[in-house]
Amino acid sequence: MSIVGIAIGATGLSLILVFLWMLSLSLRKKRLEQEKREAEIAYRKALEKSRLQEHKERLRQAEEGHVPTILFLAKEAERKNIKEALYWYEKAAQLDSINGMYGVVRISERSREDMVLKERARFWQISIAAHEGKSASKFELAMALLKGLGTDVNHEKAMKVLEQAAADLHIPSILFLGDWCFSPENPSPTPGDSVFWYKKAADLNSPEGKMKLGLNYLKGIGVEKSHNKGCYWLECAAEKGHAQAMYHAGEAWVDRKPSGNAIAYIWLFLSAHFGYEPAKALRDKVGGDIGVDSVVGLQSLAKPLLKKISSGTVSKHSIIRALNKLYKRNIELPKKRKEAQVDDFIMDSDSNEDASKDNEKAPNSMRMDFSSTTMDKPQG
């Protein structure tokens, strides 16, 4: 074999070896790429599985009421699924989360033409104000819960909210809790418990509370029946210009001997003047029973009271004391301080002048002496 042949053979062998080496490299590269792709696929699958597992765990925590997780899901959904975001924000809001409440309001306001969402947003706006401690908003929130305005009806939660407002001495809430004891909407009515709430309102100087407490005493609801105590609370409210209380005070005295109709007429006359319509018919009936002469005299007595009540210058218990003395009745007053003059309300010069003018029109037998603290008792 020639040298040339040997060289050619060696070159060919080298080329074959290089080819095989390159082929080996290529196959190795492809294998590595395949392995890399498979590893990436496996990683993505593992990552997706982890994400799904993590999401599943978040859902579990959210459904169990973990508020931070609920808010995370809501914020995440807000970018791609508004309906889902609203679901989570409202769930957080129902767990008393302020951020959840703001989220519901923010999303609901995007659909201003949707009346359902608008009402829902209004409910949560009230809830936000209530959580900020505003008693009036707590009352408004309770009414929404009772009536299902923008939310589901929830009597139990409504009562808790009202009790919070009542603890803040919010009188409308206190009165409502008393009324709720009678309400046909109350699944477990307890009329006797109303005394607690009405007394609380009365102690806060609420004329409405005093009137309702007085009616409880007259009817014996939650307390021992007592005409004396019932009239005391009714007349306390009436002194402050509460027209309905005047009516019930008058109603309580009708046909009670010896002077009940005279007392009844005075209160009914005042109640009718202050616009309580039912008082007019009962006033006229009582007036018919006692006669024209007595009516004229009683109106002369009532008119200075009317002026005092209208101006808000009636001192506490002054009318009750005057009627006690004039008609020799015994409506007991709280014994906390020395009794004031029995008829201090009648000594105002302007009132005396008006009363005297009306008094001159009455028959001699019916005229009353307004010049001193003594008031002659009208006949009838």
KEROZA-786055 format. One line per field, with one value per residue: residue in one letter; y, x, z of N, C-alpha, C in turn. Coordinates in pm, whole numbers. Example, Ala and Ser with C-alpha at 12.3 -4.5 7.8 and 13.67 -1.06 7.14 Angstrom:
# KEROZA-786055
res = c(a,s)
n.c2 = c(-569,-225)
n.c1 = c(1319,1285)
n.c3 = c(780,708)
ca.c2 = c(-450,-106)
ca.c1 = c(1230,1367)
ca.c3 = c(780,714)
c.c2 = c(-330,3)
c.c1 = c(1320,1290)
c.c3 = c(780,787)
This chain:
# KEROZA-786055
res = c(m,s,i,v,g,i,a,i,g,a,t,g,l,s,l,i,l,v,f,l,w,m,l,s,l,s,l,r,k,k,r,l,e,q,e,k,r,e,a,e,i,a,y,r,k,a,l,e,k,s,r,l,q,e,h,k,e,r,l,r,q,a,e,e,g,h,v,p,t,i,l,f,l,a,k,e,a,e,r,k,n,i,k,e,a,l,y,w,y,e,k,a,a,q,l,d,s,i,n,g,m,y,g,v,v,r,i,s,e,r,s,r,e,d,m,v,l,k,e,r,a,r,f,w,q,i,s,i,a,a,h,e,g,k,s,a,s,k,f,e,l,a,m,a,l,l,k,g,l,g,t,d,v,n,h,e,k,a,m,k,v,l,e,q,a,a,a,d,l,h,i,p,s,i,l,f,l,g,d,w,c,f,s,p,e,n,p,s,p,t,p,g,d,s,v,f,w,y,k,k,a,a,d,l,n,s,p,e,g,k,m,k,l,g,l,n,y,l,k,g,i,g,v,e,k,s,h,n,k,g,c,y,w,l,e,c,a,a,e,k,g,h,a,q,a,m,y,h,a,g,e,a,w,v,d,r,k,p,s,g,n,a,i,a,y,i,w,l,f,l,s,a,h,f,g,y,e,p,a,k,a,l,r,d,k,v,g,g,d,i,g,v,d,s,v,v,g,l,q,s,l,a,k,p,l,l,k,k,i,s,s,g,t,v,s,k,h,s,i,i,r,a,l,n,k,l,y,k,r,n,i,e,l,p,k,k,r,k,e,a,q,v,d,d,f,i,m,d,s,d,s,n,e,d,a,s,k,d,n,e,k,a,p,n,s,m,r,m,d,f,s,s,t,t,m,d,k,p,q,g)
n.c2 = c(-118,212,517,729,611,517,758,864,681,717,974,948,785,954,1146,999,941,1198,1263,1075,1159,1414,1347,1211,1419,1574,1405,1387,1651,1683,1498,1616,1853,1749,1633,1866,1997,1816,1835,2101,2088,1912,2071,2289,2156,2069,2316,2425,2241,2292,2554,2516,2361,2542,2741,2596,2554,2816,2874,2701,2812,3062,3004,2917,3150,3314,3624,3785,3612,3594,3859,3870,3691,3830,4067,3961,3849,4075,4184,4031,3903,4036,3969,3749,3875,4052,3871,3772,4007,4081,3866,3906,4151,4078,3957,4163,4316,4615,4683,4497,4592,4843,4749,4620,4842,4995,4832,4796,5052,5081,4986,5164,5171,4941,4852,4674,4632,4893,4935,4750,4861,5093,4983,4883,5117,5241,5054,5094,5352,5292,5122,5305,5413,5576,5646,5697,5585,5320,5262,5296,5095,4869,4881,4829,4566,4441,4475,4376,4536,4576,4365,4038,3949,3973,3921,3870,3983,4245,4316,4305,4514,4729,4720,4793,5058,5152,5130,5342,5539,5615,5739,5682,5416,5288,5320,5178,4918,4873,4883,4666,4451,4411,4375,4230,4121,4021,3721,3608,3747,3959,4125,4224,4291,4535,4740,4783,4909,5133,5267,5328,5508,5704,5792,5924,6149,6139,6227,6053,5803,5832,5851,5595,5430,5509,5415,5142,5107,5176,4967,4749,4608,4423,4539,4603,4686,5025,5307,5552,5571,5539,5768,5961,5933,5976,6239,6371,6353,6491,6749,6838,6896,6684,6574,6334,6204,6377,6323,6051,6086,6237,6051,5856,5965,5988,5970,5904,5927,6181,6398,6335,6377,6650,6687,6523,6666,6896,6798,6678,6896,7042,6856,6835,7096,7096,6942,6666,6455,6240,6331,6527,6427,6278,6480,6644,6469,6428,6693,6729,6568,6697,6953,7289,7514,7418,7348,7600,7715,7533,7558,7818,7769,7601,7747,7928,7730,7619,7823,7831,7571,7581,7769,7638,7669,7538,7425,7131,6895,7089,7130,6888,6904,7124,7032,6824,6966,7128,6948,6778,6530,6253,6217,6069,6210,6191,6180,6368,6625,6941,7031,7243,7559,7506,7596,7735,7769,7926,8184,8363,8686,8757,8527,8521,8745,8679,8458,8574,8734,8544,8424,8610,8580,8359,8207,8335,8137,7971,8104,8155,8226,8385,8551,8483,8205,8029,7828,7817,7536,7412,7355,7037)
n.c1 = c(87,57,202,40,-207,-231,-247,-478,-660,-625,-716,-981,-1070,-1041,-1226,-1456,-1454,-1473,-1722,-1879,-1831,-1943,-2203,-2262,-2245,-2455,-2672,-2657,-2703,-2963,-3085,-3040,-3181,-3437,-3467,-3457,-3684,-3875,-3831,-3904,-4173,-4259,-4204,-4373,-4615,-4602,-4592,-4837,-5002,-4936,-5026,-5299,-5354,-5288,-5479,-5708,-5679,-5693,-5955,-6086,-6013,-6128,-6402,-6440,-6435,-6207,-6100,-5878,-5793,-6026,-6048,-5816,-5880,-6095,-5976,-5804,-5986,-6115,-5983,-6045,-6292,-6569,-6813,-6748,-6568,-6738,-6890,-6701,-6621,-6860,-6899,-6690,-6772,-7005,-6891,-6824,-6613,-6464,-6317,-6421,-6684,-6644,-6546,-6770,-6937,-6781,-6766,-7037,-7117,-7022,-7211,-7443,-7702,-7817,-8057,-8075,-7810,-7756,-7920,-7804,-7550,-7621,-7707,-7463,-7320,-7456,-7394,-7120,-7115,-7245,-7062,-6871,-6961,-7190,-7492,-7746,-7712,-7679,-7936,-8072,-7949,-8038,-8311,-8301,-8208,-8423,-8623,-8517,-8377,-8169,-8028,-8040,-8321,-8275,-8349,-8230,-7969,-8044,-8164,-7943,-7788,-7959,-7963,-7701,-7710,-7899,-7755,-7591,-7758,-7950,-8248,-8467,-8398,-8420,-8694,-8797,-8715,-8874,-9128,-9099,-9137,-9408,-9462,-9616,-9444,-9243,-9096,-9099,-9276,-9269,-9442,-9430,-9164,-9137,-9163,-8913,-8766,-8925,-8920,-8652,-8630,-8806,-8668,-8469,-8591,-8774,-9070,-9232,-9151,-9235,-9512,-9572,-9488,-9667,-9909,-9860,-9874,-10142,-10269,-10162,-9941,-9664,-9619,-9765,-10104,-10194,-10373,-10302,-10013,-10002,-10137,-9967,-9727,-9831,-9924,-9689,-9561,-9750,-9730,-9507,-9594,-9676,-9905,-10050,-10011,-10151,-10407,-10440,-10412,-10640,-10834,-10795,-10916,-11185,-11517,-11448,-11518,-11485,-11447,-11349,-11429,-11400,-11122,-11052,-11163,-11004,-10748,-10815,-10909,-10670,-10514,-10657,-10625,-10352,-10343,-10407,-10609,-10798,-10869,-11062,-11324,-11370,-11337,-11558,-11764,-11729,-11763,-12032,-12145,-12086,-12191,-12261,-12196,-11996,-11804,-11728,-11605,-11394,-11248,-11156,-10979,-10800,-10679,-10465,-10285,-10238,-10097,-9865,-9760,-9716,-9514,-9316,-9259,-9344,-9293,-9148,-9384,-9565,-9826,-9943,-9933,-10102,-10349,-10384,-10428,-10646,-10851,-10847,-10718,-10486,-10226,-9928,-9605,-9254,-9045,-8813,-8730,-8802,-9139,-9258,-9432,-9778,-9932,-9761,-9745,-9957,-9927,-9812,-9819,-9918,-10055,-10245,-10390,-10504,-10652,-10830,-10981,-11120,-11249,-11431,-11635,-11767,-12041,-12134,-12118,-11923,-11685,-11335,-11087,-10808,-10629,-10486,-10313,-10514,-10754,-11082,-11290,-11435,-11777,-11934)
n.c3 = c(0,-84,31,-12,-29,224,367,264,359,634,661,581,784,996,932,951,1223,1327,1230,1364,1622,1619,1562,1791,1974,1882,1924,2199,2272,2179,2345,2594,2560,2531,2780,2930,2838,2925,3196,3239,3171,3367,3588,3547,3562,3825,3951,3875,3994,4256,4273,4231,4452,4649,4596,4641,4912,5002,4929,5102,5351,5319,5294,5548,5682,5710,5712,5597,5390,5238,5148,4994,4787,4681,4587,4397,4219,4131,3917,3697,3718,3800,3919,4078,4248,4380,4521,4709,4841,4959,5127,5308,5408,5542,5754,5910,5808,5735,5506,5331,5313,5193,4952,4836,4800,4623,4392,4336,4271,4018,3851,3809,3714,3789,4001,4211,4290,4358,4580,4748,4777,4914,5157,5261,5285,5490,5685,5712,5824,6062,6184,6239,6462,6472,6611,6498,6248,6317,6401,6157,6011,6151,6089,5816,5820,5943,5755,5524,5335,5084,5176,5337,5541,5886,6189,6438,6426,6379,6623,6791,6693,6744,7023,7073,6986,7166,7400,7363,7433,7246,7173,6981,6913,7160,7212,6995,7057,7277,7153,6984,7145,7139,6875,6585,6404,6549,6627,6879,7083,7372,7563,7829,7868,7757,7939,8057,7851,7786,8030,8042,7828,7923,8148,8022,7957,7747,7593,7444,7543,7809,7774,7667,7871,8066,7953,7970,8248,8291,8159,8280,8181,8205,8445,8770,8748,8747,8793,8899,8868,8595,8498,8601,8444,8188,8209,8266,8018,7869,7975,7843,7595,7433,7219,7176,7417,7583,7493,7573,7846,7901,7819,8013,8236,8188,8293,8555,8892,9149,8977,8728,8458,8423,8444,8231,8017,8010,7933,7688,7544,7518,7376,7133,7043,6990,6768,6759,6614,6697,6949,6930,6886,7123,7311,7250,7312,7590,7666,7601,7794,8037,8015,7891,8053,8227,8035,7930,8154,8197,7964,8001,8205,8076,7872,7959,8029,7784,7658,7813,7769,7493,7476,7602,7871,8095,8413,8560,8663,8739,8632,8700,8982,9020,8922,9101,9340,9275,9210,9419,9401,9404,9262,9278,9322,9241,9525,9554,9587,9743,9724,9468,9422,9401,9187,9004,8738,8663,8731,8564,8425,8169,8097,8297,8235,7984,8063,8243,8078,7924,8132,8221,8045,8121,8307,8633,8829,8734,8724,8774,9017,8930,9045,9263,9423,9446,9293,9203,9200,8904,8832,8781)
ca.c2 = c(0,333,619,810,533,516,892,877,595,781,1093,901,735,1072,1210,913,960,1332,1255,1002,1244,1520,1283,1183,1547,1616,1321,1424,1781,1660,1431,1715,1943,1674,1623,1999,2021,1731,1891,2221,2045,1857,2184,2364,2075,2073,2451,2437,2158,2366,2667,2464,2319,2664,2804,2513,2581,2950,2862,2638,2910,3168,2953,2904,3284,3383,3749,3824,3526,3636,3984,3837,3632,3936,4157,3883,3832,4204,4215,3949,3850,4129,3898,3671,3970,4101,3761,3765,4130,4078,3768,3974,4254,4011,3923,4292,4375,4746,4675,4424,4683,4941,4677,4603,4974,5036,4753,4822,5184,5072,4953,5256,5149,4817,4896,4579,4665,5026,4917,4679,4959,5180,4908,4875,5252,5258,4968,5161,5461,5230,5072,5421,5450,5669,5580,5708,5488,5188,5246,5279,4962,4771,4883,4760,4422,4392,4481,4316,4638,4562,4249,3941,3977,3911,3979,3856,4084,4377,4343,4332,4649,4822,4722,4874,5198,5183,5148,5478,5626,5663,5721,5606,5273,5240,5311,5069,4792,4858,4851,4533,4351,4390,4369,4102,4070,3959,3578,3572,3870,3960,4258,4270,4346,4673,4834,4815,5004,5258,5336,5381,5628,5805,5846,6014,6263,6124,6230,5930,5697,5854,5815,5451,5372,5536,5322,5011,5106,5175,4837,4641,4529,4417,4600,4597,4788,5140,5429,5662,5579,5558,5909,6040,5933,6039,6383,6421,6370,6594,6880,6875,6925,6564,6577,6201,6178,6455,6247,5932,6134,6267,5925,5783,6026,5992,5903,5870,6015,6272,6509,6283,6434,6785,6668,6467,6770,6985,6734,6656,7028,7074,6762,6874,7220,7066,6874,6521,6446,6160,6401,6617,6356,6245,6608,6688,6377,6462,6825,6709,6505,6787,7072,7407,7601,7358,7356,7736,7733,7449,7620,7932,7714,7535,7838,7968,7612,7606,7920,7787,7452,7624,7843,7550,7724,7463,7359,6990,6855,7201,7106,6775,6955,7212,6948,6753,7055,7176,6841,6695,6396,6220,6161,6076,6260,6144,6259,6394,6763,7012,7063,7383,7614,7417,7648,7837,7790,8009,8317,8451,8798,8751,8416,8559,8842,8605,8373,8657,8776,8432,8393,8704,8534,8244,8239,8364,8014,7898,8188,8111,8333,8372,8655,8423,8066,7944,7818,7755,7416,7424,7260,6936)
ca.c1 = c(0,139,188,-78,-326,-242,-290,-622,-735,-624,-805,-1120,-1104,-1056,-1355,-1562,-1452,-1528,-1867,-1940,-1824,-2042,-2334,-2279,-2274,-2590,-2769,-2652,-2769,-3108,-3131,-3041,-3294,-3557,-3474,-3489,-3826,-3953,-3819,-3986,-4313,-4284,-4203,-4498,-4724,-4590,-4626,-4981,-5062,-4916,-5118,-5434,-5363,-5288,-5608,-5806,-5661,-5747,-6102,-6129,-6000,-6226,-6534,-6445,-6448,-6080,-6122,-5767,-5795,-6143,-6013,-5716,-5953,-6177,-5888,-5754,-6097,-6162,-5916,-6091,-6428,-6634,-6919,-6682,-6512,-6849,-6925,-6605,-6628,-6981,-6876,-6607,-6855,-7096,-6810,-6792,-6490,-6485,-6263,-6521,-6797,-6602,-6534,-6904,-6984,-6702,-6807,-7179,-7132,-6986,-7334,-7538,-7837,-7866,-8122,-8045,-7676,-7764,-7978,-7703,-7447,-7677,-7705,-7328,-7281,-7513,-7317,-6991,-7142,-7279,-6937,-6795,-7017,-7301,-7612,-7856,-7685,-7707,-8082,-8107,-7901,-8130,-8436,-8273,-8200,-8558,-8709,-8450,-8345,-8030,-7968,-8139,-8384,-8201,-8404,-8136,-7864,-8107,-8181,-7810,-7749,-8044,-7917,-7579,-7753,-7965,-7648,-7541,-7869,-8022,-8387,-8549,-8367,-8477,-8839,-8827,-8699,-8996,-9238,-9073,-9191,-9548,-9477,-9656,-9329,-9151,-9128,-9115,-9316,-9265,-9493,-9387,-9028,-9141,-9150,-8770,-8721,-8999,-8869,-8520,-8657,-8867,-8561,-8391,-8681,-8847,-9215,-9288,-9126,-9322,-9648,-9587,-9477,-9796,-10009,-9832,-9929,-10289,-10315,-10102,-9852,-9528,-9619,-9896,-10193,-10204,-10425,-10225,-9883,-10025,-10169,-9846,-9636,-9899,-9930,-9551,-9539,-9842,-9675,-9404,-9657,-9701,-10049,-10109,-10011,-10264,-10529,-10450,-10435,-10783,-10907,-10783,-10999,-11326,-11618,-11400,-11578,-11598,-11417,-11272,-11465,-11343,-10980,-11046,-11191,-10887,-10644,-10865,-10910,-10532,-10471,-10720,-10561,-10218,-10356,-10430,-10746,-10891,-10910,-11176,-11451,-11385,-11357,-11697,-11851,-11718,-11825,-12176,-12185,-12073,-12271,-12198,-12137,-11869,-11710,-11675,-11512,-11276,-11168,-11087,-10867,-10705,-10610,-10331,-10199,-10204,-9993,-9743,-9707,-9669,-9388,-9218,-9220,-9408,-9196,-9178,-9489,-9648,-9966,-9990,-9957,-10219,-10469,-10397,-10487,-10776,-10953,-10827,-10676,-10357,-10126,-9804,-9487,-9128,-9008,-8669,-8700,-8914,-9240,-9267,-9566,-9872,-9984,-9670,-9765,-10073,-9902,-9758,-9913,-9985,-10150,-10354,-10473,-10583,-10749,-10933,-11073,-11208,-11324,-11542,-11742,-11834,-12141,-12074,-12093,-11812,-11566,-11224,-11004,-10670,-10548,-10404,-10279,-10632,-10841,-11207,-11318,-11553,-11885,-11956)
ca.c3 = c(0,-96,136,-49,8,372,407,230,453,766,654,580,919,1083,901,1008,1369,1354,1206,1476,1741,1602,1573,1933,2038,1842,1995,2341,2285,2167,2467,2702,2535,2563,2926,2981,2811,3015,3331,3244,3174,3500,3682,3528,3617,3972,3992,3859,4099,4380,4271,4251,4592,4729,4575,4711,5055,5024,4924,5226,5457,5295,5328,5694,5739,5734,5639,5507,5271,5160,5082,4891,4674,4622,4511,4284,4123,4083,3790,3585,3735,3894,3991,4182,4344,4461,4613,4819,4920,5043,5233,5407,5471,5636,5872,5972,5755,5673,5370,5251,5288,5092,4825,4781,4755,4506,4275,4307,4210,3876,3779,3871,3666,3851,4123,4318,4339,4418,4713,4826,4812,5017,5283,5315,5324,5624,5774,5739,5919,6191,6244,6285,6592,6463,6664,6401,6141,6374,6395,6016,5974,6209,6012,5690,5850,5974,5636,5410,5236,5039,5242,5383,5670,5997,6312,6550,6412,6394,6765,6850,6651,6819,7163,7074,6977,7293,7499,7339,7475,7128,7216,6886,6924,7286,7193,6903,7130,7355,7061,6928,7238,7102,6730,6524,6329,6645,6638,7020,7152,7519,7596,7960,7863,7705,8051,8075,7748,7799,8149,8005,7746,8010,8232,7935,7934,7621,7611,7386,7639,7925,7736,7651,8005,8130,7899,8029,8384,8283,8112,8358,8095,8258,8579,8834,8694,8838,8730,8953,8802,8452,8474,8629,8329,8075,8228,8251,7874,7823,8013,7745,7466,7353,7198,7195,7561,7636,7461,7659,7982,7908,7807,8139,8340,8148,8377,8690,8992,9126,8885,8617,8328,8415,8413,8096,7918,7999,7852,7552,7481,7482,7273,7007,6998,6937,6639,6763,6564,6776,7071,6906,6906,7264,7380,7231,7386,7732,7680,7601,7920,8153,7994,7833,8155,8270,7923,7923,8265,8179,7859,8062,8280,7987,7779,8005,8020,7642,7627,7880,7700,7361,7492,7664,8001,8203,8499,8582,8757,8782,8597,8781,9117,9018,8910,9229,9439,9229,9210,9538,9362,9466,9172,9354,9253,9300,9643,9542,9622,9804,9624,9427,9435,9334,9060,8957,8594,8636,8784,8461,8410,8039,8100,8384,8164,7885,8132,8304,7972,7894,8252,8231,7957,8181,8410,8763,8905,8674,8716,8858,9069,8883,9107,9368,9395,9466,9176,9241,9123,8818,8858,8679)
c.c2 = c(123,427,703,740,531,649,913,797,657,901,1054,855,851,1140,1130,935,1096,1332,1187,1086,1354,1465,1256,1310,1593,1538,1356,1556,1766,1594,1528,1813,1877,1663,1757,2031,1940,1783,2016,2188,1992,1969,2263,2288,2079,2209,2473,2360,2230,2485,2624,2423,2442,2735,2727,2538,2720,2949,2802,2738,3022,3124,2935,3041,3355,3509,3790,3741,3565,3763,3963,3783,3738,4027,4089,3872,3964,4241,4141,3901,3931,4058,3817,3763,4022,3997,3760,3891,4129,3976,3829,4079,4193,3964,4051,4350,4507,4746,4601,4513,4785,4874,4658,4734,5015,4962,4783,4955,5185,5044,5035,5234,5020,4852,4802,4610,4801,5017,4846,4775,5052,5111,4908,5012,5283,5176,5031,5271,5405,5180,5186,5476,5546,5600,5584,5608,5346,5161,5220,5141,4854,4765,4810,4610,4364,4382,4417,4415,4631,4445,4150,3984,3901,3978,3979,3964,4223,4413,4374,4473,4754,4832,4800,5023,5242,5207,5286,5583,5690,5634,5650,5456,5213,5222,5196,4933,4766,4818,4709,4424,4318,4351,4232,4041,4000,3812,3533,3697,3855,4098,4312,4334,4491,4776,4878,4924,5137,5338,5399,5509,5740,5871,5939,6133,6259,6128,6104,5814,5709,5813,5664,5378,5391,5441,5181,5000,5101,5038,4720,4551,4535,4478,4579,4714,4901,5263,5549,5679,5600,5704,5998,6048,5998,6191,6446,6446,6483,6733,6931,6894,6806,6545,6441,6165,6255,6379,6128,5972,6169,6142,5850,5838,6026,5906,5856,5973,6060,6374,6465,6348,6576,6777,6618,6576,6862,6925,6714,6787,7065,6985,6800,7001,7192,6968,6724,6497,6361,6231,6482,6548,6324,6371,6653,6597,6410,6597,6816,6651,6604,6918,7193,7493,7547,7368,7494,7759,7655,7502,7741,7886,7660,7632,7890,7850,7595,7699,7879,7669,7492,7694,7759,7596,7654,7395,7218,6971,6969,7180,6992,6822,7039,7131,6867,6840,7095,7071,6741,6548,6372,6146,6178,6123,6204,6236,6282,6536,6828,7054,7212,7434,7534,7468,7758,7867,7892,8155,8412,8560,8792,8642,8453,8654,8772,8524,8455,8703,8666,8403,8483,8661,8422,8291,8258,8239,7939,7978,8142,8230,8309,8473,8604,8280,7973,7946,7747,7642,7435,7319,7158,6840)
c.c1 = c(91,110,66,-204,-345,-294,-438,-705,-741,-716,-952,-1163,-1125,-1190,-1470,-1571,-1511,-1679,-1938,-1941,-1930,-2185,-2364,-2314,-2417,-2697,-2775,-2724,-2920,-3164,-3142,-3158,-3426,-3577,-3513,-3636,-3913,-3948,-3903,-4134,-4350,-4292,-4332,-4617,-4723,-4632,-4777,-5055,-5052,-5012,-5262,-5456,-5371,-5423,-5718,-5800,-5716,-5900,-6155,-6124,-6104,-6366,-6551,-6444,-6319,-6077,-6004,-5765,-5911,-6111,-5909,-5787,-6037,-6092,-5836,-5861,-6140,-6100,-5975,-6236,-6500,-6740,-6860,-6624,-6622,-6892,-6832,-6607,-6750,-6968,-6792,-6689,-6950,-7025,-6755,-6658,-6523,-6433,-6359,-6639,-6763,-6590,-6668,-6955,-6912,-6747,-6951,-7198,-7089,-7109,-7448,-7682,-7897,-7923,-8093,-7908,-7675,-7817,-7878,-7592,-7495,-7674,-7565,-7272,-7333,-7433,-7183,-7010,-7172,-7154,-6846,-6852,-7134,-7431,-7728,-7837,-7707,-7857,-8127,-8065,-7994,-8261,-8418,-8267,-8338,-8645,-8644,-8419,-8198,-7957,-8078,-8197,-8309,-8245,-8302,-8027,-7921,-8123,-8047,-7764,-7830,-8000,-7786,-7613,-7820,-7863,-7583,-7646,-7940,-8171,-8475,-8523,-8428,-8628,-8876,-8816,-8820,-9114,-9224,-9130,-9337,-9565,-9521,-9545,-9228,-9187,-9150,-9154,-9315,-9311,-9444,-9250,-9026,-9123,-9005,-8727,-8794,-8952,-8733,-8537,-8715,-8761,-8469,-8475,-8748,-8998,-9282,-9270,-9215,-9465,-9666,-9574,-9608,-9904,-9986,-9889,-10082,-10343,-10259,-10014,-9710,-9513,-9757,-9981,-10212,-10251,-10341,-10092,-9899,-10051,-10047,-9759,-9701,-9898,-9791,-9520,-9626,-9791,-9572,-9461,-9683,-9853,-10115,-10114,-10125,-10394,-10546,-10470,-10582,-10868,-10907,-10875,-11147,-11411,-11565,-11454,-11472,-11573,-11341,-11302,-11409,-11195,-10965,-11065,-11071,-10781,-10690,-10872,-10770,-10483,-10528,-10655,-10425,-10223,-10377,-10579,-10841,-10942,-11037,-11309,-11474,-11404,-11502,-11794,-11850,-11783,-11975,-12227,-12182,-12148,-12191,-12130,-12002,-11763,-11647,-11573,-11383,-11187,-11092,-10967,-10759,-10623,-10476,-10233,-10148,-10088,-9860,-9678,-9647,-9534,-9279,-9173,-9289,-9299,-9243,-9280,-9583,-9796,-10023,-10021,-10084,-10348,-10492,-10469,-10629,-10885,-10934,-10799,-10535,-10267,-9990,-9688,-9362,-9085,-8857,-8632,-8824,-9012,-9243,-9409,-9661,-9911,-9894,-9690,-9873,-10048,-9843,-9860,-9988,-10090,-10269,-10450,-10563,-10690,-10862,-11034,-11172,-11300,-11446,-11662,-11823,-11939,-12071,-12036,-11971,-11682,-11462,-11139,-10858,-10577,-10461,-10372,-10396,-10716,-10968,-11241,-11442,-11656,-11893,-11843)
c.c3 = c(0,18,111,-8,157,422,381,326,590,769,659,717,1015,1061,961,1158,1408,1337,1322,1604,1737,1616,1720,2010,2009,1917,2145,2365,2278,2293,2583,2687,2568,2714,2989,2962,2906,3158,3347,3251,3312,3605,3672,3585,3771,4025,3985,3966,4233,4390,4295,4396,4684,4718,4648,4862,5090,5025,5054,5342,5444,5335,5479,5763,5770,5648,5550,5379,5180,5081,4972,4766,4602,4534,4387,4175,4062,3948,3671,3596,3843,3979,4106,4290,4437,4564,4734,4905,5013,5156,5345,5483,5575,5762,5938,5929,5686,5529,5277,5216,5180,4954,4758,4724,4627,4381,4236,4236,4063,3790,3836,3827,3723,3988,4240,4379,4407,4560,4805,4870,4922,5153,5343,5350,5464,5725,5810,5842,6058,6261,6291,6415,6589,6502,6566,6288,6190,6369,6252,5966,6027,6131,5878,5710,5879,5848,5513,5300,5200,5101,5278,5517,5780,6128,6426,6543,6429,6541,6833,6816,6728,6965,7176,7071,7107,7404,7484,7373,7355,7149,7113,6891,7050,7272,7101,6972,7219,7268,7004,7017,7207,6955,6679,6440,6419,6661,6782,7100,7304,7566,7729,7960,7816,7816,8069,7978,7760,7921,8119,7923,7832,8098,8154,7890,7797,7646,7557,7482,7761,7892,7730,7784,8080,8082,7953,8170,8382,8246,8192,8275,8149,8396,8640,8784,8795,8762,8774,8879,8651,8420,8501,8504,8207,8089,8226,8103,7820,7857,7913,7605,7378,7338,7219,7343,7629,7613,7555,7805,8000,7907,7941,8248,8308,8242,8513,8789,9093,9014,8761,8485,8312,8378,8269,7992,7899,7908,7708,7474,7433,7368,7137,6953,6935,6820,6642,6734,6649,6902,7051,6935,7053,7347,7372,7305,7535,7758,7683,7732,8037,8135,7953,7938,8202,8160,7915,8033,8246,8067,7911,8142,8188,7903,7831,8005,7877,7607,7688,7806,7566,7370,7556,7800,8118,8286,8531,8694,8796,8750,8680,8923,9123,9010,9037,9332,9401,9243,9324,9502,9417,9368,9238,9266,9318,9414,9645,9583,9680,9696,9595,9452,9348,9197,9005,8809,8565,8674,8681,8428,8279,8039,8185,8314,8063,7952,8191,8200,7937,8012,8266,8147,8019,8280,8544,8839,8855,8675,8817,8898,9030,8950,9220,9332,9413,9341,9219,9148,9037,8858,8746,8672)
